[in-house]
Amino acid sequence: MKNILKKFSRKQKFIAGSLLGVFLLLFILWGIRWILDSQAASGQVTYKVREEVYENVIEIAGTVAAAKSQTLQSLNDGTVVGVYKKEGDSVKAGDLIVQLDDTEQQYNLANLDYEISVARQNQTAGKIKLMETQRKSLVQKIANRKIVATFDGIIAALDVDAGDYLEAKDEIGTLVDTSYLTAEVEIAETDVSKLVIGQKVNFTFPAYDGTVEGYLVSYPAIGEVTSRGATVVNAKVRIDDVPDGVLPNFSFTGKIFITDPEKKLVVERYAVGHDQGKAFVEVIGRGGNTEKVYVDVVPYTADYVNVISGLEGGEILKAQSSSEKSGRMRMQTKGKSSNNSSKNNNPGGMGSFGGPPPF
């Protein structure tokens, strides 16, 4: 009998302990909920004032091209008798790169010079003038047997050997001037009014670690309609200081800076209240006390304001209103940088810059 009572007593204690544990857990959960509700009711939701970099830019994309480019090609049919440069060589304007056989042309010129000397002895002025005109034509034909550089640059490609036979217009290589690089980028019609010649442009290349600075060179006074049906203007941008590792035809993304980047103090608009038309915030101190501070603010994005005066940054502010669950997108930031930029999904295309909404 005692064993039965003992077992029954243990069972009662287990049940009682379990019930006590459940009640204790419920009490803790209720307490947490009460604290949260009390904080919400007393306005203890807080926001932090922080510093961000505001960029007013137009985003671009494209590929860079060499400052100048010359297709090396033969102007006449003939056999190659000399190749004087190789791929990768630097050349000056006028340097001979490839020589075609000009034996026949040289003979014709020498023969004509002899005839001119004879004519001068006979003093036939009219005949001499005609022959001198013919001589200019022969000199040009000799010049056309040469392939020369038309500007200072680097031979980017060259595929020809002595003994090869070339036909007129055969392409054998490319000469480029990489002293600077250029690119054409599409600017949406809504952004054209923001362009100013000389605006700073930052380029980012997948093949290069770092940002390359350039500038806006020009843009036409007429737009074009793309195959996508968008109206754009093709602006020209340029890089003067070309770093090693950035070559013609490299792809890039970039930003045209409409204004210089600005540092701004921003905070959620729900931290700002109004008292007789004046904006104010309540700054929470270390001891939990609050101080009412009047501030000047202007709209920044749908949910944020820019603090013009009254705060220094880093302050913790008491909420003055609750955020609305309206599905509006919050400000997009990258690290500490807010990039209010114009963009769309077109390669190199820009959308229009959206001004801040009414506050």
C-alpha positions as CSV (number, residue, x, y, z in Angstrom):
1,M,0.0,0.0,0.0
2,K,2.8,2.3,0.9
3,N,4.5,1.7,-2.5
4,I,1.3,2.5,-4.3
5,L,0.9,5.8,-2.4
6,K,4.6,6.6,-3.0
7,K,4.2,6.1,-6.8
8,F,1.0,8.2,-6.8
9,S,2.8,11.0,-5.0
10,R,5.6,11.0,-7.5
11,K,3.1,11.2,-10.4
12,Q,1.3,14.2,-8.7
13,K,4.7,16.0,-8.3
14,F,5.6,15.4,-11.9
15,I,2.2,16.8,-13.1
16,A,2.5,19.7,-10.7
17,G,6.0,20.5,-11.9
18,S,5.0,20.3,-15.6
19,L,2.0,22.6,-15.0
20,L,4.3,25.1,-13.1
21,G,6.8,25.1,-16.0
22,V,4.0,25.8,-18.5
23,F,2.6,28.6,-16.4
24,L,6.1,30.0,-16.0
25,L,6.8,30.0,-19.8
26,L,3.4,31.6,-20.5
27,F,4.2,34.3,-17.9
28,I,7.6,35.0,-19.5
29,L,6.1,35.3,-23.0
30,W,3.3,37.5,-21.6
31,G,5.9,39.7,-20.0
32,I,7.9,40.1,-23.2
33,R,4.8,40.9,-25.1
34,W,3.8,43.5,-22.4
35,I,7.2,45.1,-22.6
36,L,7.1,45.4,-26.4
37,D,3.5,46.7,-26.3
38,S,4.5,49.2,-23.6
39,Q,7.5,50.4,-25.7
40,A,5.3,50.7,-28.8
41,A,2.6,52.5,-26.8
42,S,5.1,54.9,-25.2
43,G,6.8,55.6,-28.5
44,Q,10.1,53.9,-27.7
45,V,10.8,52.9,-31.3
46,T,14.0,54.7,-32.2
47,Y,15.9,55.8,-35.3
48,K,19.5,56.7,-35.7
49,V,20.8,59.8,-37.6
50,R,23.5,58.8,-40.0
51,E,25.8,60.3,-42.6
52,E,25.6,59.2,-46.2
53,V,27.1,60.2,-49.5
54,Y,24.5,61.4,-52.0
55,E,25.4,60.9,-55.7
56,N,23.4,62.7,-58.3
57,V,24.5,60.7,-61.4
58,I,23.6,59.2,-64.7
59,E,24.6,55.6,-65.0
60,I,26.2,54.5,-68.3
61,A,27.7,51.3,-69.9
62,G,29.6,50.5,-73.1
63,T,33.0,49.6,-74.5
64,V,36.0,51.9,-74.9
65,A,37.7,52.5,-78.3
66,A,41.2,53.7,-79.2
67,A,41.7,57.4,-79.9
68,K,42.5,56.6,-83.5
69,S,42.5,53.4,-85.5
70,Q,44.0,52.6,-88.9
71,T,43.3,49.5,-90.9
72,L,46.5,48.5,-92.6
73,Q,45.7,47.4,-96.1
74,S,47.2,47.3,-99.6
75,L,46.2,49.9,-102.1
76,N,47.4,47.8,-105.1
77,D,48.1,44.2,-106.2
78,G,51.6,43.1,-105.6
79,T,54.2,40.9,-103.9
80,V,55.5,41.9,-100.4
81,V,59.2,42.5,-100.5
82,G,59.7,43.9,-97.0
83,V,58.0,43.8,-93.6
84,Y,59.7,46.4,-91.4
85,K,57.6,46.3,-88.2
86,K,56.0,43.6,-86.1
87,E,52.9,43.3,-83.9
88,G,53.3,45.4,-80.7
89,D,55.8,47.8,-82.2
90,S,55.4,51.6,-81.6
91,V,55.6,53.6,-84.7
92,K,55.6,57.3,-85.7
93,A,53.5,58.9,-88.4
94,G,55.1,58.1,-91.8
95,D,57.0,55.0,-90.7
96,L,57.2,52.3,-93.4
97,I,55.5,49.1,-92.2
98,V,55.2,47.0,-95.4
99,Q,56.7,47.4,-98.9
100,L,55.3,46.0,-102.1
101,D,57.4,45.3,-105.1
102,D,57.7,48.7,-107.0
103,T,60.2,47.7,-109.7
104,E,57.9,48.5,-112.6
105,Q,56.8,51.8,-111.1
106,Q,60.4,52.9,-110.4
107,Y,61.4,52.0,-114.0
108,N,58.5,54.0,-115.4
109,L,59.5,57.0,-113.3
110,A,63.2,56.8,-114.3
111,N,62.2,56.5,-118.0
112,L,59.9,59.6,-117.7
113,D,62.7,61.6,-116.0
114,Y,64.9,60.8,-119.0
115,E,62.3,62.0,-121.4
116,I,61.8,65.2,-119.5
117,S,65.5,66.0,-119.6
118,V,65.5,65.5,-123.4
119,A,62.5,67.7,-123.8
120,R,64.1,70.5,-121.8
121,Q,67.1,70.4,-124.2
122,N,64.6,70.9,-127.1
123,Q,62.8,73.6,-125.1
124,T,59.4,72.3,-125.7
125,A,57.6,74.0,-122.8
126,G,54.1,72.6,-123.4
127,K,55.4,69.0,-123.6
128,I,57.5,69.4,-120.4
129,K,54.4,70.6,-118.4
130,L,52.4,67.6,-119.5
131,M,55.2,65.2,-118.6
132,E,55.6,66.8,-115.2
133,T,51.9,66.1,-114.5
134,Q,52.5,62.5,-115.6
135,R,55.5,62.3,-113.2
136,K,53.3,63.3,-110.2
137,S,51.0,60.4,-111.1
138,L,54.0,57.9,-111.2
139,V,55.3,59.2,-107.9
140,Q,51.9,58.6,-106.3
141,K,51.9,55.1,-107.7
142,I,55.2,54.4,-106.1
143,A,53.9,55.7,-102.8
144,N,50.9,53.4,-103.1
145,R,53.2,50.4,-103.0
146,K,54.0,51.3,-99.4
147,I,51.9,50.7,-96.3
148,V,52.8,53.4,-93.8
149,A,51.6,54.7,-90.4
150,T,49.4,57.7,-90.7
151,F,49.8,58.7,-87.0
152,D,51.9,57.8,-83.9
153,G,50.6,54.6,-82.4
154,I,51.1,50.9,-81.7
155,I,50.6,48.0,-84.2
156,A,47.8,46.0,-82.6
157,A,47.8,43.3,-85.2
158,L,49.9,42.5,-88.3
159,D,49.6,39.3,-90.4
160,V,51.9,39.4,-93.4
161,D,55.3,38.0,-94.5
162,A,57.8,38.8,-97.2
163,G,56.8,36.9,-100.4
164,D,53.0,37.1,-99.7
165,Y,51.0,38.3,-102.7
166,L,48.4,41.0,-101.8
167,E,45.4,42.2,-103.8
168,A,44.1,45.7,-103.6
169,K,42.2,46.4,-100.3
170,D,43.5,43.3,-98.6
171,E,43.6,44.0,-94.8
172,I,46.8,42.8,-93.0
173,G,46.6,44.5,-89.6
174,T,45.6,47.4,-87.4
175,L,47.4,50.4,-86.0
176,V,45.9,52.1,-82.9
177,D,46.6,55.2,-80.9
178,T,45.9,54.5,-77.2
179,S,47.1,57.8,-75.8
180,Y,43.5,58.2,-74.8
181,L,40.3,56.2,-75.0
182,T,36.8,57.2,-76.0
183,A,33.3,55.6,-75.9
184,E,29.8,56.4,-77.1
185,V,27.1,55.9,-74.5
186,E,23.3,56.2,-74.7
187,I,21.6,59.0,-72.6
188,A,17.8,58.9,-72.2
189,E,16.0,61.9,-73.5
190,T,14.9,62.8,-70.0
191,D,18.5,63.1,-68.9
192,V,19.9,65.2,-71.7
193,S,19.1,68.5,-70.1
194,K,21.4,67.5,-67.2
195,L,24.5,67.1,-69.4
196,V,27.3,69.7,-69.4
197,I,30.5,69.4,-71.4
198,G,33.4,68.5,-69.1
199,Q,31.3,66.7,-66.4
200,K,33.3,64.1,-64.5
201,V,32.8,60.5,-65.5
202,N,33.9,57.5,-63.4
203,F,34.6,54.2,-65.3
204,T,34.7,50.7,-63.7
205,F,36.2,47.9,-65.8
206,P,35.7,44.2,-65.0
207,A,39.3,43.7,-66.1
208,Y,40.7,46.4,-63.9
209,D,40.8,46.8,-60.2
210,G,39.8,50.4,-59.4
211,T,38.0,53.4,-60.8
212,V,39.2,55.3,-63.8
213,E,38.3,59.0,-64.2
214,G,37.3,60.6,-67.4
215,Y,35.0,63.3,-68.6
216,L,32.1,64.1,-71.0
217,V,33.4,65.3,-74.4
218,S,30.3,66.1,-76.4
219,Y,26.7,65.1,-77.3
220,P,24.7,65.9,-80.4
221,A,21.7,68.3,-80.7
222,I,19.5,65.5,-82.1
223,G,18.2,62.3,-80.7
224,E,17.9,58.8,-82.1
225,V,15.2,56.1,-81.7
226,T,16.7,52.7,-80.8
227,S,15.5,49.3,-81.9
228,R,13.9,49.1,-78.5
229,G,11.8,52.1,-79.3
230,A,13.6,54.4,-76.8
231,T,14.7,57.9,-77.7
232,V,18.3,58.5,-76.7
233,V,21.3,60.8,-77.4
234,N,24.7,59.2,-78.1
235,A,27.1,61.1,-75.9
236,K,30.9,60.8,-76.2
237,V,33.1,60.3,-73.1
238,R,36.8,60.1,-72.8
239,I,39.7,58.9,-70.7
240,D,43.0,60.8,-71.0
241,D,45.0,59.0,-68.3
242,V,44.7,55.4,-69.5
243,P,46.0,53.0,-66.8
244,D,48.0,49.9,-67.7
245,G,45.6,47.0,-68.1
246,V,42.8,48.9,-69.8
247,L,42.7,48.3,-73.5
248,P,40.5,49.3,-76.4
249,N,37.3,47.3,-76.7
250,F,37.2,46.6,-72.9
251,S,33.6,46.9,-71.5
252,F,32.8,49.2,-68.6
253,T,30.0,50.6,-66.4
254,G,30.2,54.2,-65.2
255,K,28.6,57.3,-63.8
256,I,28.3,60.8,-65.2
257,F,28.3,63.1,-62.2
258,I,25.6,65.7,-62.6
259,T,26.8,67.3,-59.3
260,D,29.6,66.5,-57.0
261,P,28.9,63.9,-54.3
262,E,27.5,65.5,-51.1
263,K,27.6,64.3,-47.5
264,K,24.1,64.4,-46.0
265,L,22.6,63.6,-42.6
266,V,19.6,61.4,-43.1
267,V,17.0,59.8,-40.8
268,E,13.6,58.1,-41.2
269,R,10.9,60.7,-41.5
270,Y,9.0,58.9,-38.7
271,A,11.5,60.4,-36.2
272,V,10.4,64.0,-37.1
273,G,7.4,65.6,-35.5
274,H,5.8,69.1,-36.0
275,D,5.0,71.7,-33.5
276,Q,3.1,74.7,-34.8
277,G,4.7,74.3,-38.2
278,K,8.2,73.7,-36.9
279,A,10.0,70.4,-37.3
280,F,11.4,68.8,-34.2
281,V,13.0,65.5,-32.9
282,E,13.4,64.0,-29.5
283,V,17.0,63.0,-28.8
284,I,17.4,60.1,-26.4
285,G,20.3,60.6,-24.0
286,R,22.5,58.0,-22.3
287,G,20.3,57.9,-19.3
288,G,17.1,57.4,-21.3
289,N,16.1,61.1,-21.0
290,T,14.8,62.8,-24.1
291,E,15.6,66.3,-25.3
292,K,13.4,68.1,-27.8
293,V,15.4,69.7,-30.6
294,Y,14.1,71.8,-33.4
295,V,15.6,70.9,-36.8
296,D,15.5,72.0,-40.4
297,V,14.7,69.0,-42.8
298,V,14.0,68.6,-46.5
299,P,12.7,65.5,-48.3
300,Y,15.3,62.9,-49.3
301,T,13.4,59.8,-50.4
302,A,9.9,58.4,-49.7
303,D,10.8,57.3,-46.2
304,Y,13.8,59.5,-45.3
305,V,14.6,63.2,-44.8
306,N,17.8,65.2,-45.0
307,V,18.6,67.0,-41.8
308,I,19.9,70.5,-42.7
309,S,20.6,71.8,-39.2
310,G,20.0,71.0,-35.6
311,L,21.8,67.6,-35.5
312,E,25.4,66.4,-36.0
313,G,24.9,62.7,-36.8
314,G,24.9,59.6,-34.6
315,E,22.0,60.7,-32.4
316,I,19.3,58.3,-31.4
317,L,15.8,59.7,-31.9
318,K,12.5,58.7,-30.5
319,A,9.8,57.8,-33.0
320,Q,7.1,60.5,-33.5
321,S,4.9,58.3,-35.8
322,S,4.7,54.8,-37.0
323,S,5.8,53.7,-40.5
324,E,3.1,53.0,-43.0
325,K,2.9,49.5,-44.5
326,S,2.2,50.9,-48.0
327,G,4.6,48.7,-49.9
328,R,6.8,51.7,-50.9
329,M,10.4,50.8,-51.5
330,R,12.8,52.2,-48.9
331,M,16.0,54.0,-49.9
332,Q,18.6,51.8,-51.4
333,T,22.1,52.3,-50.1
334,K,25.4,50.7,-50.7
335,G,27.4,50.8,-47.5
336,K,27.2,54.4,-46.5
337,S,26.5,55.7,-50.0
338,S,23.1,56.7,-51.3
339,N,23.1,56.6,-55.0
340,N,20.2,58.6,-56.4
341,S,21.0,57.8,-60.0
342,S,19.2,57.7,-63.3
343,K,19.1,54.3,-64.9
344,N,17.1,51.7,-66.9
345,N,17.6,48.3,-68.2
346,N,19.1,49.3,-71.5
347,P,22.8,48.7,-72.0
348,G,24.3,52.1,-71.6
349,G,20.8,53.7,-71.4
350,M,19.8,56.0,-68.6
351,G,16.4,56.6,-67.0
352,S,15.3,59.9,-65.6
353,F,16.5,61.2,-62.3
354,G,13.6,61.2,-59.8
355,G,13.4,64.1,-57.5
356,P,12.5,63.6,-53.8
357,P,8.8,63.1,-53.0
358,P,6.9,65.7,-51.0
359,F,7.5,65.5,-47.3
